[in-house]
Amino acid sequence: MTSLVENKVANSKDIVVYFDFDGTLTKCDTLIPFLIYVVGYFKFCLKLYILFPVVILYLLRIINNEKAKQISIKCLFKNYSFDYLDVKAKKFANECLNKYIRPQIYSKLEYHLEHGHTVILVSANLAIYLRHWAQLQNIDDVIATEVTFANNICTGDLLTRNCYGKQKIYRINQYLKNKNCKFLYSFGYGNSRGDYELLIYVNEGYWVNNSGIIPWNDYRESIISKHK
């Protein structure tokens, strides 16, 4: 898939691959399973009187996904220590996440890793557990939604904006600036509206759906033709 690119780029690390996580590398969203894993079913069920209206408001588009995530995190994680959450995040990454992984897409991740490309997860989900999974897979880095801690205690607030849509590009550019690095060629994999900007941004984008992987330009043309 990348032989022509690799022939032009001497150092394979100068090729970067941005992978969305939920729905792309995984079969479903993994945030709710993680929330339940951390607080337990009992506490999660006790908080449903807050969480259920949040879901309804989000589905009705009265609040956006960032606001829904903010309320949920504050409701469930506020006052937990970083140490506790990090231990839970590591166990979740080590013991639970692999059952959600889509083998066909994971094989693409393996392909890029085997060819020495720089691989970065770019996800709206929480960095606290994605980093542990990324470390297990030898993924270079994670750009994702961060949670605020004060004096080692979770405030329940988001430290960053929800890493979704345009925020993905903002965070990538911020990352490149902070790392003082520039890549010669980029790939991207995504599966939702929150990945459109990412797939436009990269040199070579791929859309992931239940049927597999298709070039982003082909998917975009199919959307345009449907609306003509």
C-alpha positions in Angstrom: 0.0 0.0 0.0 2.8 2.4 0.8 5.7 1.1 -1.4 5.7 4.1 -3.7 5.7 6.5 -0.7 8.5 4.5 1.1 10.6 4.7 -2.1 10.5 8.5 -1.8 10.9 8.7 1.9 14.3 7.5 3.1 13.5 7.4 6.8 10.3 5.4 7.6 9.8 7.4 10.8 9.1 10.4 8.6 5.9 8.7 7.6 3.2 9.3 10.3 -0.1 7.3 10.7 -3.0 8.8 12.7 -5.4 6.2 13.9 -8.8 7.0 15.5 -9.6 4.5 18.2 -13.3 3.9 19.0 -15.2 2.5 16.0 -12.0 2.4 14.0 -9.6 0.1 15.8 -12.5 -1.1 18.0 -15.9 -2.6 17.3 -17.7 -0.1 19.5 -17.2 2.8 21.9 -15.0 1.8 24.9 -15.7 4.8 27.2 -18.7 3.4 29.0 -17.1 0.0 29.6 -14.1 1.9 31.1 -16.3 4.1 33.3 -18.1 1.0 34.6 -14.8 -0.8 35.1 -13.5 2.1 37.2 -16.5 2.8 39.5 -18.3 -0.6 39.4 -21.8 -1.4 38.2 -23.3 -0.5 41.5 -22.1 3.1 41.6 -22.7 3.5 37.8 -26.3 2.4 38.3 -26.7 4.8 41.2 -25.6 7.6 39.0 -28.0 6.8 36.1 -30.4 9.4 37.3 -27.8 11.9 36.2 -26.3 10.1 33.2 -29.5 9.0 31.5 -30.8 12.6 31.0 -27.4 13.5 29.7 -27.6 10.8 27.0 -31.1 12.0 26.0 -30.0 15.6 25.8 -27.0 14.5 23.6 -29.2 12.4 21.3 -31.6 15.3 20.9 -28.6 17.5 20.1 -29.3 19.9 22.9 -25.8 19.3 24.2 -22.7 18.3 22.3 -20.5 15.3 22.9 -17.9 17.4 24.8 -20.6 18.6 27.3 -22.0 15.1 27.7 -18.5 13.8 28.4 -17.7 16.6 30.8 -20.8 15.9 32.9 -20.2 12.1 32.9 -16.6 12.4 34.0 -17.4 14.8 36.7 -20.3 12.7 37.9 -18.2 9.5 38.1 -14.5 10.4 38.5 -14.5 13.5 40.7 -12.4 13.1 43.9 -10.7 9.9 42.7 -6.9 10.0 43.0 -4.7 9.9 39.9 -3.0 6.8 41.3 -6.3 4.9 41.6 -7.6 5.9 38.2 -4.2 5.1 36.6 -4.0 1.6 38.1 -7.6 1.0 36.9 -6.8 2.4 33.5 -3.7 0.2 33.1 -5.7 -3.0 34.1 -8.5 -2.1 31.7 -6.0 -1.6 28.9 -4.1 -4.8 29.7 -7.1 -7.1 30.5 -10.2 -5.7 28.7 -9.5 -3.6 25.6 -8.3 -6.4 23.3 -11.7 -8.0 23.2 -13.0 -4.8 21.5 -10.3 -4.7 18.8 -11.3 -5.2 15.1 -8.7 -7.7 13.7 -8.9 -6.4 10.1 -8.1 -2.8 11.2 -5.5 -4.0 13.8 -3.7 -5.7 11.0 -3.3 -2.3 9.3 -1.8 -0.9 12.6 0.6 -3.9 12.7 1.5 -3.2 9.0 2.5 0.4 9.8 4.4 -0.6 12.9 6.3 -3.3 11.1 7.3 -0.8 8.4 8.7 1.5 11.0 6.2 4.3 10.6 5.4 6.7 13.4 2.0 5.7 14.7 -0.2 8.0 16.8 -3.6 7.4 18.3 -5.9 10.5 17.9 -9.0 9.9 19.8 -11.9 11.7 21.6 -11.7 9.1 24.3 -9.6 9.4 27.5 -5.9 9.4 27.2 -5.5 8.0 30.7 -6.2 4.4 29.5 -5.4 4.8 25.8 -1.7 5.5 26.7 -1.4 2.2 28.5 -2.9 0.3 25.5 -0.6 2.2 23.1 2.4 1.3 25.2 1.5 -2.4 24.9 1.3 -2.1 21.1 4.5 0.0 20.8 2.5 2.9 19.4 4.6 6.1 19.4 2.2 8.5 21.1 -1.4 9.3 22.0 -3.3 12.5 21.3 -6.6 12.3 23.2 -8.9 13.9 25.7 -7.2 14.7 29.0 -8.8 14.9 32.5 -7.7 17.5 35.1 -6.0 16.6 38.3 -5.3 19.0 41.2 -3.0 17.8 44.0 -3.3 14.3 42.5 -7.1 14.4 42.8 -9.4 14.3 39.8 -11.5 17.5 39.6 -13.9 15.9 37.1 -13.1 18.7 34.5 -11.6 18.2 31.1 -8.0 19.5 30.9 -8.3 19.7 27.1 -11.2 20.2 24.7 -12.8 17.0 23.5 -10.5 15.7 20.8 -13.1 15.5 18.1 -13.5 17.0 14.6 -11.5 20.2 14.2 -10.0 19.7 17.7 -8.1 16.7 16.3 -6.3 18.9 13.8 -5.7 21.6 16.4 -4.2 19.0 18.8 -2.0 17.4 16.0 -0.6 20.8 15.0 0.0 21.6 18.7 1.8 18.3 19.1 4.0 18.8 16.1 4.9 22.3 17.3 5.7 21.1 20.8 7.8 18.2 19.5 9.4 20.4 16.9 8.9 17.7 14.2 7.6 17.6 10.7 6.5 14.5 8.8 7.0 14.0 5.0 3.8 11.9 4.5 0.8 11.1 6.5 -1.9 8.5 6.7 -5.2 8.6 8.6 -7.9 6.1 9.6 -11.3 7.0 10.9 -14.9 6.0 11.0 -17.2 8.9 12.1 -18.1 12.5 11.6 -15.5 13.3 14.2 -12.8 12.1 11.8 -13.8 14.0 8.7 -11.3 16.8 9.3 -8.5 14.3 10.1 -9.1 12.4 6.9 -9.0 15.7 4.9 -5.9 16.8 6.7 -3.7 13.8 5.9 -2.1 12.9 2.5 -3.9 9.6 2.4 -7.0 8.9 4.4 -9.0 5.7 4.9 -12.6 5.3 5.9 -13.4 2.3 8.1 -16.9 0.7 8.2 -18.4 -2.7 8.8 -17.4 -3.8 5.3 -13.7 -3.0 5.8 -11.5 -0.1 4.7 -12.0 2.2 1.7 -10.1 5.2 0.5 -11.5 8.4 2.0 -11.9 10.1 -1.4 -14.1 7.2 -2.6 -16.2 7.5 0.5 -16.5 11.3 0.3 -17.6 11.0 -3.4 -20.3 8.5 -2.4 -21.6 10.9 0.1 -21.7 13.7 -2.4 -23.5 11.6 -5.0 -26.1 10.6 -2.5 -27.0 14.3 -1.9 -27.2 15.3 -5.5 
